[in-house]
Amino acid sequence: MLVQRESPAHVDAIRAVTAAAFARPGQPPATCAEAILVDELRAGDAWLPALSLVAVEAAGVVGHVLGSRARVGSTPAVAIGPLSVHPDRQRRGVGTALMHTVLGAADALEEPVVVLLGDPRYYGRFGFRLAEEYGIMPAVPEWRPHFQARPLTAFPAALHGQVSYAEPFDRV
C-alpha cells in the first residue's frame, strides 16, 4: 500500500470508497452525506490539497483522509474528516497509515493543531484527547464526548477557544 496526495484521477474512486465506508442500509451511494461533504470541501476554499491523501493498492484507491481548514478562535487549525476505508480493507492498517501520514504532513506544514469528531478509543492511539482538555470547544456542545484535538509541534500553549469548521460541515 502507498499513501500519496490525492490527484484529480482519484476523485471518482474517493467518492466510491467514502460512500462504501459510510453506507447506510437502503441509502443510495449518491446520497451519502460524507461523500457529498468530500466533494463540497474539495470545491471550496477550506480544502487543503496537501492534506487530502489516498491509500492506493494494486486494485486502486482503498482509503482516503481529508484535511480542511478550521479555526480555533481566529487561529488556523486542521479539521480531519472524513477518514474513509473501503469495508473490504478495514481493520488492516489502512486507516492507521492514513492518520499517521496526515498528522506528519500537517506537522511538517507547521499547523498548530488537528481537530476531529470521532471515537476516542480509536483516535486516542494517534495522540488525540478530548479537545476540552486543551480549552478547545466544539461549536455544538453535544459533540463534547467525541470532539478531540491533537496538538502538533507548532501548538501555542495559549491556544484555546471554539472551533469553527468550513461551511460544508454545516450541512452534514
C-alpha positions as CSV (number, residue, x, y, z in Angstrom):
1,M,0.0,0.0,0.0
2,L,1.2,3.5,-0.9
3,V,-0.2,6.7,0.8
4,Q,0.0,9.7,-1.5
5,R,-1.6,13.0,-2.2
6,E,-5.0,12.9,-3.9
7,S,-5.0,13.7,-7.6
8,P,-7.8,14.5,-10.0
9,A,-7.6,10.9,-11.2
10,H,-8.6,9.7,-7.8
11,V,-11.9,11.7,-7.3
12,D,-14.3,9.1,-8.5
13,A,-12.6,6.3,-6.5
14,I,-12.6,8.5,-3.4
15,R,-16.3,9.1,-3.8
16,A,-16.9,5.4,-4.1
17,V,-14.7,4.4,-1.2
18,T,-16.3,7.1,1.0
19,A,-19.8,6.0,0.1
20,A,-19.0,2.4,0.8
21,A,-17.3,3.2,4.1
22,F,-20.3,5.2,5.3
23,A,-23.1,3.2,3.7
24,R,-26.4,3.0,5.5
25,P,-29.0,0.3,4.7
26,G,-31.3,1.5,2.0
27,Q,-29.3,4.6,1.2
28,P,-28.2,5.1,-2.5
29,P,-24.4,5.8,-2.7
30,A,-25.1,9.1,-4.5
31,T,-26.8,10.4,-1.3
32,C,-24.0,9.6,1.1
33,A,-23.6,12.7,3.2
34,E,-19.9,12.1,3.8
35,A,-19.1,11.6,0.1
36,I,-21.0,14.8,-0.7
37,L,-19.0,16.6,2.0
38,V,-15.7,15.5,0.5
39,D,-16.8,16.9,-2.9
40,E,-18.0,20.1,-1.4
41,L,-14.9,20.6,0.7
42,R,-12.7,19.9,-2.4
43,A,-14.6,22.6,-4.3
44,G,-14.2,25.3,-1.6
45,D,-11.5,27.5,-0.1
46,A,-11.2,25.3,3.0
47,W,-9.7,22.3,1.1
48,L,-6.1,21.7,2.0
49,P,-4.7,19.7,-1.0
50,A,-1.5,18.7,0.8
51,L,-3.7,17.0,3.4
52,S,-6.0,15.1,1.2
53,L,-4.4,11.7,1.0
54,V,-5.3,8.4,-0.6
55,A,-4.2,4.8,0.2
56,V,-3.6,3.0,-3.0
57,E,-3.1,-0.7,-3.6
58,A,-2.8,-2.6,-6.9
59,A,-6.6,-2.6,-7.2
60,G,-6.8,1.2,-6.8
61,V,-7.8,3.5,-4.0
62,V,-8.8,1.7,-0.8
63,G,-8.8,4.7,1.6
64,H,-8.9,8.4,1.9
65,V,-8.5,11.1,4.6
66,L,-9.3,14.8,4.1
67,G,-7.8,17.7,5.9
68,S,-9.6,21.0,5.7
69,R,-9.2,24.5,7.2
70,A,-10.8,25.1,10.5
71,R,-10.2,27.7,13.2
72,V,-9.8,27.7,16.9
73,G,-11.0,31.2,17.6
74,S,-9.1,33.1,15.0
75,T,-6.1,30.7,14.8
76,P,-5.9,28.4,11.8
77,A,-6.3,24.7,12.5
78,V,-6.8,21.5,10.5
79,A,-10.1,19.5,10.7
80,I,-9.7,15.9,9.8
81,G,-12.6,14.1,8.2
82,P,-13.9,12.1,6.8
83,L,-11.5,9.2,7.1
84,S,-12.7,6.5,4.8
85,V,-11.5,2.9,4.3
86,H,-13.3,0.6,1.9
87,P,-15.1,-2.1,4.0
88,D,-13.1,-4.9,2.4
89,R,-9.9,-3.3,3.7
90,Q,-11.0,-2.2,7.2
91,R,-9.0,-3.4,10.2
92,R,-5.9,-4.0,8.1
93,G,-3.9,-0.8,8.9
94,V,-5.2,1.4,6.1
95,G,-6.8,3.9,8.4
96,T,-3.8,3.9,10.7
97,A,-1.4,4.6,7.8
98,L,-3.6,7.4,6.5
99,M,-3.8,9.0,10.0
100,H,-0.1,8.8,10.7
101,T,0.7,10.3,7.3
102,V,-1.8,13.2,7.5
103,L,-0.6,14.0,11.1
104,G,3.0,14.0,9.9
105,A,2.2,16.1,6.9
106,A,0.2,18.7,9.0
107,D,3.1,18.9,11.4
108,A,5.6,19.4,8.6
109,L,3.4,22.2,7.3
110,E,3.6,23.8,10.8
111,E,-0.1,23.5,11.5
112,P,-0.7,24.0,15.3
113,V,-3.5,21.6,16.0
114,V,-5.7,19.0,14.4
115,V,-9.3,18.5,15.4
116,L,-11.9,15.8,14.6
117,L,-15.2,14.3,15.7
118,G,-14.8,10.6,16.3
119,D,-14.4,7.6,18.6
120,P,-11.9,8.5,21.4
121,R,-11.0,4.8,21.7
122,Y,-9.8,4.8,18.0
123,Y,-8.2,8.2,17.7
124,G,-6.5,8.1,21.1
125,R,-3.9,5.8,19.6
126,F,-2.8,8.8,17.5
127,G,-2.4,11.2,20.4
128,F,-5.9,12.7,20.3
129,R,-7.5,13.7,23.5
130,L,-10.8,15.3,24.3
131,A,-10.4,18.8,22.9
132,E,-11.8,20.5,26.1
133,E,-8.6,19.3,27.9
134,Y,-6.8,21.9,25.8
135,G,-9.5,24.6,26.2
136,I,-10.8,23.9,22.7
137,M,-14.5,23.6,22.4
138,P,-16.8,22.3,19.7
139,A,-19.4,24.5,18.0
140,V,-22.0,22.0,19.0
141,P,-22.0,21.3,22.8
142,E,-23.4,17.8,22.2
143,W,-20.2,16.8,20.4
144,R,-18.1,17.2,23.5
145,P,-17.7,13.4,24.3
146,H,-16.4,12.8,20.8
147,F,-14.7,16.1,19.9
148,Q,-10.9,15.7,20.0
149,A,-7.7,17.6,19.4
150,R,-4.1,16.6,18.7
151,P,-1.6,19.4,19.3
152,L,1.3,19.5,16.8
153,T,4.8,20.9,17.2
154,A,3.7,24.5,16.5
155,F,0.9,24.3,19.1
156,P,0.9,27.5,21.2
157,A,0.1,26.8,24.9
158,A,-2.3,29.8,25.0
159,L,-4.4,28.4,22.1
160,H,-8.0,28.0,23.2
161,G,-11.5,28.8,22.0
162,Q,-14.3,27.5,20.0
163,V,-13.7,25.6,16.7
164,S,-15.4,26.7,13.5
165,Y,-15.5,24.3,10.6
166,A,-15.7,25.1,6.9
167,E,-19.3,25.8,5.8
168,P,-19.9,22.5,4.1
169,F,-19.8,20.8,7.5
170,D,-23.0,22.7,8.5
171,R,-25.0,20.5,6.1
172,V,-23.8,17.1,7.5
